[in-house]
Amino acid sequence: MLVPMCLVENKNEQMSVNKKALKILCKISQQVVVVAIVGLYRTGKSYLMNCLAREKKGFPLGSTVQSKTKGIMWCVPHPSKPNHTLVLLDTEGLGDVEKGNPKNDSWIFTLAVLLSSCFVYNSMSTINHDALEKLHYVTELTELIRAKSSPTQHSVEDSTEFVSFFPDFFWTVRDFTLELKLNGHPITEDQYLENALKLIPGLNPKAKSSNILRECIRNFFPKWKCFVFDQPTKETELLAHIDDILESQLDPKFRKQSENFCNYIFTHARTKTLREGVQVTGNRLGTLVVTYVETINSGAVPCLENAVTTLAQIENSAAMQKAAKHYSQQMAQRVSFPADKLQELLDQHAACEREAIAVFMENSFKDDQRVFQKKLLEIIKNTKESFLQKNEQASVKYCQYTLDQLSMALMDAISEGNFSVPGGHNNYRRAKERIEQRYWDVPRKGVKAKEVFQDFLQSQMPIKKSILADRTLTQGQKAIEEERARKEAAEMEKEWLRQKHWEQQQQMEAQNRSLQENMVQLREKLEWERDEALREQTRILEHKMKTQEEFLNNGFKKKADGMKAEIDHLRSTIESMKKSETPLISQVLDTCANEATAILSIPAKLVGKGLKALSSLFK
């Protein structure tokens, strides 16, 4: 993406997604690190984003009192994370007097939080009471975002889960003029922010009101960090055209601060992740943008659970199609028709299916009812049967061609009556035996070799009977020849039946292997999802316990005690997840196996034997 492009437009108090920008975003299959910056207009947000893009110009910078940015996106290769794209979202400035609806700023702030993995709040001068008051949008998030679709009576209960999917919070303070000291001692930028976010003691309304914002930042965001910047230059005229001045004209300290900020973002900003470890790619981010904007325009509150459900439906369908395409393409590349043995083709099928299932598992998430996995199983089954049919047709065609070539001289001799003479029967039998010997010497005739040869022998029966009229043969010899012909035909029929039975056994065993491969990879997926859910709950618990400890250390015992029920509930949830994890996975596997059995049409006896071994892993 060479230049930034507007992603979300805001016209007539209605948001819309730019289709061109969305198309670019949806073509990005790499995972994304999303950095969004918000703040009052005319505070230099766009300059920082240009620094992150490592470009002098890109996001528009303005020197007038008018806001220049309108929800612009810039996608660039990530400078330090291979196979990642850095998505930069420069938002419309907050507090723009030209915007009629004050609710507009709240939705800008909300969208930035929902879409980013790194949320940058940009302000001027210092972090004081006034700066915190201007960040009041954080306190409104409990009314503007829902974690779960099921409505709760108390929004606070829902907001306790914000920390599991909210971005890290970075506060950038521009034109910072103070010394980084506290009580006469030097402090870091992070300590400066930490001190500013300390709760104010007291029970008066003013203290309570000031503490609400501080608590929201601490409770909602998993991590917070601060960067301070000196003025870019002391010359006012240069400030008005900062995008045109040379790097050497900027204050060296400011240049160093900007470099430190960018390097930290490049190194530490997380990949955008949803609940339970679902990694967001560019195309997934595009779906989220559309879902959230449509929800806001409808007057409803954006809900993460609903957005993830919508995203999962789209992504799982795409994952299923991608896996099915992989199977078809790999089978077409690896199978040479006709395959000499059925097992040869079934082995290729097993390898390609294993890869296809892995493709699906890698690209799908929250397929809780296994709807798309079962559809994939059915698609692969039907595609496999199509390959088997093509293999049989190729075998028939090749064997028929081979017999036509080998029997050409025999058929000419029959037409010319060469065997309708005394001693002709023995000559005919020897000629036919030579054809049979040569036929079986031909390699890679495929699975229909015996069946086609049997048909050839059947086609020769009328000819053979007419030749048996050879007057030089006695009645006894004719009887012997007829008996030999019957035995040959019966043996050939037996051999053909044995082959069909063996092929059916191979097919059933292949279907059973298919079932077990699906179950093994599903088990691995379920275990990964379980571990991610546990890690997520553990992170929330650790965050809550840290907050509780800070309350205690700063003399807010009542607030610390108030968190006890919440922390106890989290501990109970984690313990419950650990205890129920094995039976739950086993139950899901059993259900899915029964449904897959019906799709594959595997005899229950054969399935039971395989599942018994699989289920033993969970008991």
C-alpha positions in Angstrom: 0.0 0.0 0.0 1.9 3.0 -1.3 -0.2 5.8 0.3 -2.7 6.0 3.1 -6.4 5.7 2.3 -9.5 6.6 4.1 -11.0 3.5 5.7 -14.0 4.8 7.7 -15.7 7.9 6.4 -17.9 10.0 8.5 -20.6 12.0 6.7 -23.8 13.4 7.9 -23.4 11.7 11.3 -23.3 8.3 9.5 -20.2 6.1 9.2 -19.4 4.1 6.1 -16.5 1.8 5.1 -14.5 2.8 2.0 -14.8 -0.1 -0.4 -11.4 0.5 -2.0 -9.6 0.5 1.3 -11.6 -2.5 2.4 -10.6 -4.4 -0.7 -6.9 -3.7 0.0 -7.4 -4.9 3.6 -9.2 -8.0 2.7 -6.3 -9.1 0.4 -3.9 -9.2 3.3 -3.7 -12.8 4.5 -0.9 -12.0 7.0 -1.5 -11.4 10.7 -1.7 -7.8 11.5 -0.3 -5.5 14.2 -2.8 -2.6 14.4 -1.8 0.7 15.8 -4.5 3.3 16.2 -3.9 6.8 17.4 -6.6 9.2 18.9 -6.5 12.5 20.6 -7.6 16.1 20.2 -7.3 17.6 16.7 -4.1 19.6 15.9 -1.9 17.7 18.4 0.5 16.0 16.0 -1.0 12.5 15.8 -0.4 12.2 12.1 3.3 13.0 12.4 3.8 10.1 14.8 2.0 7.7 12.4 4.2 8.9 9.5 7.2 8.0 11.7 5.8 4.5 12.3 5.3 4.2 8.5 9.0 5.4 8.2 7.9 7.9 5.6 8.3 11.7 5.6 4.9 12.2 4.1 1.8 10.1 4.0 -0.8 10.9 6.6 -1.8 14.6 6.0 -0.4 17.1 8.4 -2.2 20.4 8.8 -1.0 23.9 10.0 -4.5 25.4 10.3 -7.2 25.1 12.9 -9.1 22.7 10.7 -8.9 18.9 11.4 -7.3 17.1 8.4 -7.6 13.4 9.2 -10.8 11.4 8.5 -10.2 7.8 9.6 -7.2 7.0 7.4 -5.5 3.6 7.2 -2.0 2.8 6.0 -0.8 -0.8 5.6 2.9 -1.4 5.5 5.2 -4.4 5.9 6.1 -4.8 9.6 9.8 -3.8 10.0 10.6 -6.4 12.6 8.0 -9.2 12.5 8.3 -11.4 9.5 5.0 -12.3 7.7 3.2 -9.6 9.5 1.6 -6.4 8.2 1.6 -3.1 10.3 -1.8 -1.4 10.0 -1.8 2.2 11.0 -5.1 3.9 11.8 -5.0 7.7 12.1 -8.3 8.9 13.4 -10.3 12.0 13.1 -9.3 14.5 15.8 -11.5 14.6 18.9 -13.1 17.8 20.0 -13.4 19.3 16.4 -15.8 22.2 16.6 -17.0 21.5 13.1 -18.6 18.2 14.1 -22.2 18.7 15.1 -22.8 15.5 17.1 -20.6 15.0 20.2 -21.4 11.3 20.1 -19.2 11.1 17.0 -16.1 11.4 19.1 -17.2 8.6 21.4 -17.7 6.2 18.4 -14.3 7.2 16.9 -12.7 6.3 20.3 -14.7 3.1 20.5 -13.8 1.9 17.0 -10.1 2.6 17.6 -10.2 0.5 20.8 -12.0 -2.4 19.1 -9.8 -2.5 16.0 -6.4 -2.0 17.5 -3.8 -4.1 19.3 -1.9 -0.9 20.3 -4.0 2.1 21.3 -2.1 5.4 21.3 -3.7 8.4 23.1 -2.0 11.6 22.1 -2.2 14.8 24.2 -0.3 18.0 24.8 1.9 19.4 27.5 1.3 17.3 30.7 -0.8 14.6 32.2 -2.8 16.7 34.7 -6.5 16.8 35.9 -7.5 18.6 32.7 -5.8 16.0 30.4 -7.5 13.2 32.3 -10.9 15.0 32.0 -10.4 15.1 28.2 -10.0 11.3 28.3 -13.5 10.8 29.6 -14.3 8.6 26.6 -12.7 5.7 28.5 -15.5 5.8 31.1 -18.1 5.7 28.4 -16.8 2.4 27.0 -19.0 0.4 29.4 -22.0 1.8 27.5 -20.5 1.5 24.0 -19.0 -2.0 24.0 -20.3 -5.3 25.1 -18.1 -8.4 25.5 -21.0 -10.9 25.4 -24.2 -11.0 23.4 -26.4 -12.0 26.4 -27.5 -8.8 28.1 -26.6 -8.3 31.7 -28.3 -6.0 34.2 -25.0 -4.5 35.3 -22.6 -3.2 32.6 -19.7 -3.4 35.1 -20.0 -7.2 35.1 -19.5 -7.3 31.3 -16.7 -4.8 31.4 -14.6 -7.0 33.7 -13.8 -9.0 30.5 -12.6 -6.0 28.6 -9.0 -6.7 29.6 -9.1 -10.0 27.8 -9.5 -8.3 24.3 -8.6 -4.6 24.8 -5.4 -3.3 23.3 -2.4 -2.1 25.2 -2.7 1.6 26.1 0.1 4.1 25.2 -0.1 7.7 26.2 2.1 10.1 24.2 2.5 13.5 25.7 3.7 16.2 23.1 5.5 19.4 23.8 6.4 18.1 27.3 8.1 20.9 29.3 8.3 19.4 32.8 11.2 17.6 34.5 10.6 13.9 35.1 11.0 14.2 38.8 8.8 13.2 41.8 9.5 14.5 45.2 12.9 15.6 44.0 13.8 12.2 42.6 14.2 11.3 38.9 11.4 9.1 37.5 10.8 7.3 34.2 8.0 8.1 31.8 6.1 5.1 32.9 6.4 6.1 36.5 5.1 9.5 35.6 2.0 7.9 34.1 1.6 5.5 37.0 1.7 8.4 39.4 -0.9 10.3 37.3 -3.2 7.2 37.4 -3.0 6.8 41.2 -6.4 6.9 42.9 -7.1 10.1 44.9 -7.9 9.4 48.5 -11.1 10.7 49.9 -14.9 10.1 49.7 -16.0 13.4 48.3 -17.8 13.5 45.0 -14.9 15.2 43.2 -12.4 12.5 44.2 -14.8 9.7 43.3 -15.4 11.3 39.9 -11.7 11.6 39.2 -11.0 8.1 40.3 -13.6 6.6 37.9 -11.4 7.3 34.8 -8.2 6.1 36.5 -9.9 2.8 37.5 -11.3 2.3 34.0 -7.8 2.7 32.4 -6.3 0.3 35.0 -9.1 -2.3 34.7 -9.8 -2.2 31.0 -6.4 -2.1 29.4 -3.9 -5.0 30.0 -0.9 -2.8 29.8 -0.2 1.0 29.9 2.9 2.9 28.9 4.0 6.5 28.5 6.2 8.4 26.0 7.0 12.1 26.4 8.2 14.4 23.5 9.9 17.7 23.6 8.8 20.3 21.0 10.0 19.3 17.5 11.7 22.6 17.1 11.8 26.0 18.8 11.1 27.9 15.6 7.3 28.5 15.3 7.4 29.0 11.5 9.0 25.6 11.0 6.3 24.0 13.3 3.7 25.1 10.8 5.3 23.1 8.0 6.9 20.2 9.9 6.4 17.8 7.1 8.5 19.9 4.8 11.5 20.5 7.0 14.7 18.5 7.0 15.3 15.9 9.7 18.4 17.9 10.7 16.2 20.9 11.5 14.3 18.9 14.2 15.5 19.1 17.8 17.9 16.2 18.4 16.1 15.2 21.6 12.8 15.1 19.8 14.3 12.9 17.1 15.7 10.5 19.7 12.3 10.4 21.5 10.5 9.7 18.2 13.0 6.9 17.4 12.5 5.3 20.8 8.7 5.4 20.4 8.8 3.8 17.0 11.3 1.1 18.1 9.2 0.2 21.1 6.1 -0.1 18.9 8.0 -2.2 16.3 9.3 -4.5 19.0 6.5 -4.8 21.6 3.2 -4.0 19.9 1.2 -7.2 19.8 -0.5 -9.0 17.0 -4.2 -8.2 17.0 -5.8 -11.0 18.8 -9.5 -11.8 19.7 -10.8 -13.9 22.6 -9.2 -17.3 23.2 -6.1 -16.6 21.1 -7.8 -16.0 17.7 -5.2 -14.2 15.5 -6.5 -11.4 13.2 -5.3 -11.2 9.6 -6.0 -8.3 7.3 -9.1 -9.9 5.8 -10.4 -10.7 9.2 -9.8 -7.1 10.3 -11.8 -6.0 7.2 -14.8 -8.1 8.4 -14.6 -6.6 11.9 -14.5 -3.1 10.5 -17.7 -3.7 8.5 -19.4 -5.5 11.3 -18.7 -2.8 13.9 -19.6 0.1 11.6 -22.9 -1.5 10.5 -23.8 -2.1 14.2 -23.0 1.5 15.2 -25.1 2.8 12.2 -28.0 0.6 13.3 -28.0 2.3 16.7 -26.9 -0.9 18.5 -23.9 -1.4 20.7 -20.9 -3.3 19.2 -20.6 -6.7 20.8 -17.3 -8.6 20.5 -19.0 -12.0 20.8 -21.4 -11.2 17.9 -18.6 -9.8 15.8 -16.5 -13.0 16.4 -19.5 -15.2 15.5 -20.0 -13.3 12.3 -16.3 -13.5 11.5 -16.1 -17.2 12.4 -18.9 -18.0 9.9 -17.1 -16.2 7.1 -13.6 -17.4 8.0 -14.7 -21.0 8.6 -16.5 -21.2 5.2 -13.4 -19.8 3.5 -11.2 -22.3 5.5 -13.4 -25.2 4.4 -13.1 -24.1 0.7 -9.4 -23.5 1.0 -8.9 -27.0 2.5 -11.1 -28.7 -0.1 -9.2 -26.9 -2.9 -5.9 -28.0 -1.4 -7.1 -31.6 -1.3 -8.3 -31.5 -5.0 -5.1 -29.8 -6.2 -2.8 -32.2 -4.4 -4.6 -35.3 -5.5 -4.5 -34.1 -9.1 -0.8 -33.5 -8.9 0.1 -36.7 -7.1 -2.1 -39.3 -8.6 -1.2 -40.8 -12.0 -4.1 -42.5 -13.8 -4.5 -45.4 -13.7 -3.1 -46.1 -10.3 -1.8 -49.7 -10.3 -3.4 -50.6 -7.0 -6.3 -49.2 -5.1 -4.1 -48.9 -2.0 -1.8 -46.6 -3.9 -4.5 -44.1 -4.6 -5.9 -44.5 -1.0 -2.5 -43.8 0.4 -2.3 -40.6 -1.6 -5.8 -39.7 -0.5 -4.8 -40.2 3.2 -1.8 -37.9 2.8 -3.8 -35.2 1.0 -6.7 -35.4 3.4 -4.3 -35.1 6.4 -2.9 -31.9 4.8 -6.4 -30.5 4.0 -7.6 -31.1 7.5 -4.5 -29.3 8.8 -5.2 -26.3 6.5 -8.8 -26.2 7.8 -7.7 -26.4 11.4 -5.1 -23.6 10.9 -7.6 -21.2 9.3 -10.8 -21.9 11.3 -11.9 -21.0 14.7 -15.0 -21.3 16.9 -16.5 -24.1 14.7 -18.2 -25.2 17.9 -20.8 -27.4 16.3 -18.2 -28.7 13.8 -20.5 -27.7 11.0 -17.8 -26.7 8.6 -15.5 -29.6 9.5 -18.3 -32.1 8.7 -19.0 -30.3 5.4 -15.3 -30.6 4.6 -15.4 -34.3 5.4 -18.3 -34.8 3.0 -16.6 -32.8 0.3 -13.4 -34.8 0.6 -15.3 -38.0 0.6 -17.2 -37.1 -2.6 -14.0 -35.8 -4.2 -12.2 -39.0 -3.3 -15.0 -41.1 -4.9 -14.7 -39.0 -8.0 -11.0 -39.7 -8.2 -11.7 -43.4 -7.6 -14.2 -43.3 -10.5 -11.7 -41.6 -12.8 -9.1 -44.2 -11.8 -11.5 -47.0 -12.7 -12.4 -45.4 -16.0 -8.7 -44.8 -16.9 -8.0 -48.4 -16.0 -10.8 -49.8 -18.2 -9.8 -47.6 -21.1 -6.1 -48.5 -20.8 -6.8 -52.3 -20.4 -9.2 -52.3 -23.2 -6.7 -50.6 -25.5 -4.0 -53.0 -24.4 -6.2 -56.1 -25.2 -7.3 -54.6 -28.5 -3.6 -54.2 -29.5 -2.6 -57.7 -28.2 -5.6 -59.5 -29.7 -5.5 -57.8 -33.1 -3.7 -60.7 -34.8 -6.0 -63.2 -33.1 -9.1 -61.5 -34.3 -7.8 -61.3 -37.8 -7.0 -65.0 -37.7 -10.6 -65.7 -36.5 -12.0 -63.5 -39.3 -10.0 -65.4 -41.9 -11.2 -68.8 -40.5 -7.7 -69.9 -39.6 -9.0 -71.8 -36.6 -11.9 -73.4 -38.3 -9.7 -76.3 -39.5 -8.6 -79.6 -38.1 -6.3 -78.8 -35.1 -7.6 -75.2 -35.0 -8.8 -75.4 -31.4 -5.3 -76.1 -30.0 -3.9 -73.3 -32.1 -6.6 -71.0 -30.8 -5.9 -71.9 -27.2 -2.2 -71.4 -27.6 -2.8 -68.0 -29.3 -5.1 -67.0 -26.4 -2.6 -68.1 -23.8 0.1 -65.9 -25.5 -2.3 -62.9 -25.3 -3.0 -63.6 -21.7 0.7 -63.9 -20.8 1.6 -60.6 -22.6 -1.4 -58.9 -21.1 -0.3 -59.7 -17.6 3.2 -58.6 -18.4 2.0 -55.1 -19.2 2.6 -52.9 -16.1 0.2 -50.4 -14.3 -3.0 -51.6 -15.9 -4.9 -50.5 -12.8 -7.7 -51.8 -10.7 -9.9 -53.0 -13.5 -7.3 -55.3 -15.1 -9.0 -58.6 -14.1 -12.5 -57.4 -14.8 -11.6 -56.2 -18.3 -9.8 -59.4 -19.0 -12.7 -61.4 -17.8 -15.0 -59.5 -20.1 -12.6 -60.3 -22.9 -12.8 -64.0 -22.1 -16.6 -63.8 -22.0 -16.5 -62.2 -25.5 -14.5 -65.1 -26.8 -16.9 -67.8 -25.5 -19.1 -67.9 -28.7 -16.0 -68.1 -30.8 -14.5 -70.8 -28.6 -17.7 -72.9 -28.9 -17.6 -72.7 -32.7 -14.0 -73.7 -32.8 -14.8 -76.7 -30.5 -16.6 -78.1 -33.4 -13.2 -79.2 -34.7 -13.9 -82.6 -36.2 -10.5 -83.9 -35.1 -11.5 -83.7 -31.4 -13.2 -86.6 -29.8 -16.3 -86.2 -27.6 -14.2 -86.9 -24.6 -11.7 -84.2 -25.6 -14.5 -81.7 -26.2 -15.9 -82.5 -22.8 -12.5 -81.9 -21.2 -12.0 -78.6 -23.0 -15.5 -77.5 -22.0 -14.8 -78.4 -18.4 -11.5 -76.6 -18.5 -13.2 -73.5 -19.9 -15.9 -73.6 -17.1 -13.2 -74.0 -14.4 -11.2 -71.1 -15.9 -14.3 -68.9 -15.9 -15.2 -70.0 -12.4 -11.7 -69.3 -11.1 -11.7 -66.0 -12.8 -15.0 -65.1 -11.2 -13.7 -66.2 -7.8 -10.6 -64.1 -8.2 -12.6 -61.1 -9.3 -14.9 -61.5 -6.2 -11.9 -61.8 -3.9 -10.5 -58.6 -5.4 -13.8 -56.8 -5.0 -14.0 -58.0 -1.4 -10.4 -56.9 -0.7 -11.0 -53.5 -2.3 -14.1 -53.0 -0.1 -12.0 -53.8 3.0 -9.4 -51.3 1.8 -12.1 -48.7 1.3 -13.6 -49.3 4.8 -10.2 -49.1 6.4 -9.4 -45.9 4.5 -12.7 -44.4 5.7 -11.8 -45.4 9.3 -8.4 -43.8 8.9 -10.1 -40.7 7.6 -12.3 -40.6 10.7 -9.4 -41.1 13.0 -7.3 -38.4 11.3 -10.2 -36.0 11.7 -10.6 -36.9 15.3 -6.8 -36.6 16.1 -6.5 -33.2 14.5 -9.8 -32.1 16.2 -8.4 -33.2 19.5 -5.3 -31.2 19.0 -7.4 -28.2 18.1 -9.7 -28.6 21.1 -6.7 -28.9 23.4 -5.1 -25.8 22.0 -8.4 -23.8 22.4 -8.7 -25.1 26.0 -5.2 -24.0 26.8 -5.8 -20.6 25.2 -9.0 -20.2 27.2 -7.1 -21.1 30.4 -4.3 -18.7 29.6 -6.8 -16.0 28.9 -8.6 -16.5 32.2 -5.3 -16.7 34.1 -4.1 -13.4 32.5 -7.4 -11.8 33.6 -7.0 -13.2 37.1 -3.4 -11.9 37.4 -4.5 -8.5 36.2 -7.3 -8.3 38.7 -5.0 -9.5 41.5 -2.4 -6.9 40.6 -5.1 -4.2 40.7 -6.3 -5.4 44.0 -2.8 -5.3 45.4 -2.3 -1.7 44.2 -5.6 -0.8 45.9 -4.3 -2.2 49.2 -0.9 -0.6 48.9 -2.5 2.8 48.3 -4.9 2.6 51.1 -8.1 1.7 49.3 -9.0 -1.4 51.3 -12.7 -1.1 50.6 -12.1 -1.2 46.8 -9.7 -4.2 47.3 -12.3 -6.1 49.3 -14.8 -5.3 46.7 -12.8 -7.2 44.1 -12.7 -10.4 46.2 -15.9 -11.9 44.9 -14.7 -11.2 41.3 -11.3 -12.8 41.9 -12.9 -15.8 43.7 -15.2 -16.3 40.7 -12.3 -16.2 38.3 -10.4 -18.8 40.4 -13.5 -21.0 40.5 -13.9 -20.7 36.7 -10.3 -21.7 36.1 -10.5 -24.7 38.5 -13.8 -25.8 36.8 -12.2 -25.6 33.4 -9.2 -27.7 34.5 -11.5 -30.4 36.0 -13.9 -30.6 33.2 -11.5 -30.3 30.3 -10.8 -34.0 29.6 -14.5 -35.3 29.8 -15.6 -32.3 27.7 -13.1 -33.0 25.0 -14.0 -36.7 25.0 -17.7 -35.9 24.8 -17.1 -33.5 21.8 -15.0 -36.2 20.0 -17.6 -38.9 20.6 -20.4 -36.7 19.2 -18.4 -35.6 16.2 -17.2 -39.2 15.5 -20.8 -40.5 15.5 -21.8 -37.7 13.0 -18.7 -38.3 10.9 -19.5 -42.1 10.8 -22.8 -41.4 9.2 -21.2 -39.2 6.6 -18.5 -41.7 5.8 -21.0 -44.7 6.0 -18.5 -46.8 7.9 -19.8 -50.0 9.5 -20.2 -49.5 13.2 -18.1 -52.5 14.1 -15.1 -51.1 12.3 -15.6 -47.6 13.7 -16.0 -48.9 17.3 -12.6 -50.6 17.1 -10.9 -47.4 16.1 -12.8 -45.1 18.5 -12.1 -47.4 21.4 -8.4 -46.8 21.1 -9.0 -43.0 20.5 -11.3 -42.6 23.5 -8.9 -44.4 25.8 -6.6 -41.3 25.5 -9.1 -39.3 27.5 -10.0 -41.7 30.3 
